[in-house]
Amino acid sequence: MKRIIVLHMTIIMGLMVTLMPYISASGRTNAETIYFVKWTREPLHDPSYAVLDWSPETGWSRVAFHDMSLALERLKSTSDVQDIEEQVPLKPIPFYEIQRKDARVGIARRLDQYYLDALHVPEAWQITRGKDTTIAVVDTGVFSAHPALKGNVLPGINVIKEGGSTEDDNGHGTALASLLVAAQDEMRGVAPEAKVLPIKALDAYGGGDAYTVAKGILSAVREGANIVLLSLTDPVYSGVLADALTVAEKKGVLVVAATGNDGRSMLPYPARYPTVLAVGAVQKNGAPASYANYGQGLDVVAYGDDIVAASLDGGYRAYSGTSFAAPQVAGIAALLYNSGASVPAEVRDRLRQSAIANRAYPFKKIGFGVVDAYRALKSKDAAPLFSSNDRPEKSAPLALDKKWTLNVPGGADRWFTLDIPYDGTVTWVSDDVQLPIKLELYTTGGVLQESGMLEKGRPLRWNVQGGTMRLKLKNDEVARVNLSLTSTFKIKRIPAPGEARRDRPWPLEMTDRAILTGTLPEDGDEAWYRLTAPGRGKLSIRVATDDPALDLFLTVQKNKDRPIVIDENGVYNQKLFETYIITAEAGDELIIGVKNFYGLGVNAFYTLSLLWQPETKGLFKDVSTVHWAYPMLASLKEEGVTFGYLNDMVYPERPITRAEWADLLTKAFPSSAPLSSFEDQKHTVFPDLSRSNWAYEALFRAYQEGWLERYPDGTIRPNAWVTRREMVVTLNRLLAQPTSGSTMNLTYFKDVSWREPLLLPLIQLVNAGYISGYPDQTMRLSQPLRRVEALVIVYKLLKGPSS
């Protein structure tokens, strides 16, 4: 749903969750609309938008829209505009602190830094300690006065606020810097004589966006950094970030990125970009860390568990995560630069080649293996990374969507294994091959599938089938051919291109249950489906994926009614699906649309599940069996929780009164405790409540339990409507501030201010699943609570929020 840059930070000290109101990194409110626009020349100005920032290196700018529709219309019609990306509001990033059992905090000890010995860093220090190299830490800033860092931190740059401080107000950046260049007796960084350049691109809550990170990379390049460290993730491809990485590669700057801590079998960005060195994590025993993301494109791993690093209090803490494995690799890269390596491709290959692989674990889990500092430094004169794969049975793994440096001797072949995830296309391109070289694609059984000549700057595109294949590079020339080779995979479009369009939806037959799959590989792709209701009933719709880059956006329309947009979930709450239930009459035309919230093509499947339930005779006169809440209302009635009227009417859309709310709660949660001592003077405690009122005991019970409050004038107002804000207060007291497991992510609502007094209880209730907002991303706290909403809440209280 909403795009975020995430710090994957786990602090190993007692479980403590920090969640605070968030102001965007730019200092603007969430209500403003920001886009990123790429220009072919200096940006044009227009009354419909304001250019806030512009990067001449890439052409990208940050633009605030005053009039969205007019601004988009004018920008899209301008020949000077190459691309437009949306920046969406960010949310605070929760992080956790878990107490170490041995409590060795405050002072780091040499024995705590087990990874230095495991990576043979002390042996590497006999050759170099990284002098005269600079590592840019694009993160939350650095606490430069920390004793372990004094003298090794350069004046930094704040790309969030021009001229602002680069001091760390989060702690993440300081921890990374210490793993790189700490130079005290109690703690040593991997490259203790290198320098750290702090680039503050993330705010105090770890929040940022692709533009601030890209700007940080470009700033590091301008300042002469050798290496850029990115211990952060973004689920979605960004042209802004991709172009900044291209500049870094051309300027000889290596970018190292952590793969993230979601435990997924796919890499997020920026680790997924072709020129980025992707770093995963292993445990102390060398086994892959369960939290580390892995998959095609993983280059190397380092240690991620129990890593001692500097903290903002001047002491030290122990952390876990890929965030803290990545600096180990970046530090070794600094040693390589100091020892004579000059270009990123060489550093990447030497780190890959010298890594130690335990082939008890698959390549996708550990890449080329655990990095080794000493072996990397001694690998200068070693054979090229791929030199022994001259026969099919000796094929070397070659990840797609990566840039590789290869060489093929004259008259020789080089064989590689490709793991093609799905049916689709692979495009090969080389920007530096001097002599044509032949590429051939074979099945593992040796059957030729595709072939072609690779020439400089000319893409070679093949249709491929998912599965394991073998790629052969054949050099028929006498001379050795050196080349860089970049591959781009794109999944096959399902339904086929030109089908399932908005103006020509794909027809579906209405059955009891239908499940179909589709893909959205191209930017701007949408898929539309049409079906006709066979009778009166309800259709349950669910669209889901397993790739966070595909943030599903569901649209449902009945006949000519206004389309309903459903966009409640996303990577921010780890729910990669959207659902909706719609009722229909016989002959109603139902249109279902699926697209990516970000509008970008993604190599992933979505699954569209449809369940049709015809109407049958039910328990209530005014709630059909196809009503979305019917199963829950029926369950309540079967449990003996009475809530309807004598004529079997529920009146689901009516606002619930305070008397009805109290009656419902006291029936659902009966108490044997006596009423309080003022029970005999009921008529004097609440001047507007008489003994004859049908709900007087329920109101007193609810008041005594703290579920309802009196008004300032002492009245209870039994016939007043309960607002959704009062609902939050009641549930918060009833449940004593529920939490949803160990994580609490902020669900974004357009009409909830960060200064809302009930913000924290609201977050807890939403994330626990007791309440939800509306499809338009509003919470409507001031509006009355409908009876059907109240009944569903009570059902969830009794049965559990996931029922």
C-alpha angles and dihedrals in degrees: 000000000000125000120236140175105224133206107214096214127160117172114200101222125094117318109276125158120203117198121170138169111274133226114190118259092250093054092244124123123258090248094072119093114229126185133179113229127190117213133193089217139004109324121267119232126229136172090242094064143017125224105224099178139358134196113209090193093064105012093237121136137184109236131189114211118220092179110021101196094044093044093050091046093052096043094048091051093050115099090208091065116087102174143359127206128184122233111207129199115279129222132213116275114229117219133188138224120202121189117239113233094225089050093215094160132136094037123053116217128205091239090058090066095071092152092068091064093039091055092044091239096149089057090050090053088066085069104034142342096203100266117177094017126117127210117195113212106204099196142087096325130265132270093231095186094062108125092235093055105041111132095010100078119087124208104281141211129242109209094177095061119017109240091007126139121278093205113126117256095174109041099231097098093047091053091052093048092053092053087055107042112004107144107181130111092249094050137019128193121219090253103029095173095049123094130239120222108203113217110185104209098141127061133231091284095049092256127142141124140239092271096055091046092047090048089051091053092049091048090053091051092051091049092055101252117168095204136025119206119206113183093173139086139220119190094214138063114250126194088205092060095038092056092048089052090051090055091049092051093049091049092052097254118141117218118207120190136183117235096224137242107266096106090233126151092233134064123245125216138304088029088056096060114109099245099038119104103231115213125196130180140249131192124249090271092054096253117134112270111248093224096051119103112234141173142100110354097033105138109183141341136224134181117298106171127092097351114176113220141159120280134202094255090067092257134084139267135190118242139183130206145077087280087075097041092057096063090055089059093042089052092053088048088057089054089052093050090050091050094056109281108139112179133045094240091059093048093048092050095047091050091049095043095049096044117113112236123203100202090199080089123059121253092248089060100049106010111208089345142256113339118246118202098201095045090048092055092047093048096081094102096032124116117278118278092259109035109120099051095097096130134050093248089055095051115153122220114259117188120218122236091034135109114238133189109219140170130196120194118230113282092006138114133223120204127203137181117231123199102205107193100202143353109288142093134306120203119199123198136170123192096191111032107131100191126039113259127193121239121198130182120210137178115242085258091061100255113146112236106168139000139177146147117267113217130178113284094353114116118226111207126193135183107232140185123228117261140063114324136169125236120204123198108199122193112196092173125095094232125073114259118219117190147155113233125198123185128197121195123201124185120234115265113250117216091032121263112284093025129101092028125163091251093042110033120196108257117236130190113235109239132158090266133006131178123185136165131221143169137220104201100156130067109264094018117157131175123210128191132189131202137163124230110241092206142330111320145099132277119212111205126194127173119185143168138181097223118085090207088069102070100185120225115192126201123188126185131179116205108308095334120128110280116255116223119207117194108144104129141049145136091305091072097026092242107127097185144072128212137191138171121208130182120221142183126225110289096017113145113227121198120195123191128191126190142147113267089222094049091230129128114252133192095231142098126241123203120217113201122190126188120185118199118184118217118263133179110287143188097263133057096216102034113070121214087244093056110118092238099042097101091053095046091048090050091052091051092048088051089057097251101142116205109142132089125263092264093058091258121142101181090209097185096050117105110254117241125225089249092053091045092051091046092050094048095047092049092049093045107029119189129206092199115115119252114263122273093268092063091104091058098049094137092056097045095056108028092195096051120082127195090247095060109117092227101040095114093044091051092050091048092050091047092048091050090050094244093120131033133210120245118250090263091057097253126131096202099209094192096049117111119252111237123217087246090058087048090059091050092049095048093045090056094040093052099031094235104316121214130205104233118292098321131067116191121184114246109213120234122179094219100044114094121215085235093058106131091219094049097114096046089045092052091048094049094047094047091046088055099241096118137014140192130244127276090259089062095253130128099197095206093175095054124092119268110245119230092241091053091050092050093050090050091053089048090054091047090055100038102028130266094270094054 
